[in-house]
Structure formats: C-alpha cells, structure tokens
Amino acid sequence: MKMMLIECCVSTSTTRVCATLPHTKYSCNITRRPLSLSLVSTTFSALIFSLPPPSSSSSPLPLPSSKRPIADFSELPNSGGVKALELLVGSGEVPSDGDQVEIHYYGRLAAKQGWRFDSTYEHKDENGDPSPFVFVLGSGKVIGGIDVAVRSMKVGGIRRVIIPPSLGYQNTSQEPIPPNFFDRQRLFTTIFNPTRLANGEGSTLGTLIFDIELVSLRHL
C-alpha cells in the first residue's frame, strides 16, 4: 500500500501541512472504514507523534486541491478553547442537540508524547468490523471537548482537535473510556497524577488530541 506523509507543525500561531491527505469519501449511511490517513506526524508543544497506517487495503488517492486540508488550527467559536484542524470537510448534515451521532476517533494524550490511548477502529462488532462510538449530542455523556467538536462538523468530515484539560476528562466515568484496562489505568493515572498536579503541570497533563470522523447522525 502506498504510504503518504503529512507533517503538521503546530505552534501557538501557525500549523503547516506539508503533503496531501489520501482520498476519503463517505455518505450519511456508510460501510464503516478506517480513516484514510496513511501516516500523520504532528509536532505539538515540542512533541512528535504519528498516526498508524490504515487497515484498509484500498490504495489511497490524493485529494483534489479543493479538498486538501486547511493548514491552520483555529479555535472553535464558543468552545472554551478547543482548537480544530479540518482534515476533510464533510458534505452531509450538521448535527443538533438531541441527535444521535456515530463517530470514529483516534484519542491521543499530549503528556505521553502523543501516546494513543484509544481508537474506535480497534473496537470490533460481531462481524469483526470497526464499531463507532455512539452518543447523543448535548447529553453530557462525553467529555466536553468532543461534544463541542462534533457540534459544528458535517457528516463525512474528519477533524483534528486539541482539547484543553478544562474540557477533557474531569473524572474517570466520562466517556469515551478505553476498553482496555491497562490503557484506562495509564490514561487516568497520568491525567490525575497528584504529584505532577501539585507541581503545577495540570495545564498540560489533561491536554488531549482527537482525530474525529463524523460517520452518521440520526434525529431522535
């Protein structure tokens, strides 16, 4: 499978995307597939991390110039500090409070050099297909940063978001929760480490990076 490299250099002011993304095309009711990201490398506060290659066997195609990702992170309006980078703008509906949404995501923790603590593409249904995360928008089920990020997406879109600790995990019962016990333990012992919190590291310990794909929505 052909590999493509995307380099996003993130600072307080600019982000540079140095190559195009593979082609991705989704409709509202799609067969679930991994993100069409071959390999992504991002610098965030002097940290470098990369996304794994997709499990799909199809050969990715470069996006046409009109669909290349927007190169700058920007703060989402009325988000409380969530910053987003549009990797692919969707063409479907925008969800509203009360809608049931399905998303795929890669969840990463900035405090562990971009350690990926969870991925819905590793959650399999009874047929062995990747199972998306389902929640009702505005229900308070998920951490605030994900709710805010999905609220302004279109179905089929892919967005990378940087979530500040204030909109990340405030306790160990908020979703999404990694199904693997050891991943959960590592995630929460890092975010809620009392020694590091006492040393004033709270502003970085809980910073999260999520790549979110809005798969579908349903009006309840």
Salt bridges, closest charged atoms under 4 A:
GLU7 OE2 - ARG16 NH2 4.00
GLU86 OE2 - ARG159 NH2 2.55
GLU93 OE1 - HIS219 NE2 3.06
ASP97 OD1 - ARG151 NH1 2.23
ASP99 OD1 - HIS219 ND1 2.92
GLU102 OE2 - ARG32 NH2 3.52
ASP118 OD1 - HIS123 NE2 2.80
GLU122 OE2 - ARG116 NH2 2.22
ASP147 OD1 - ARG151 NH2 2.21
GLU175 OE1 - LYS141 NZ 3.53
GLU201 OE1 - ARG196 NH2 2.86
ASP211 OD1 - ARG160 NE 2.64
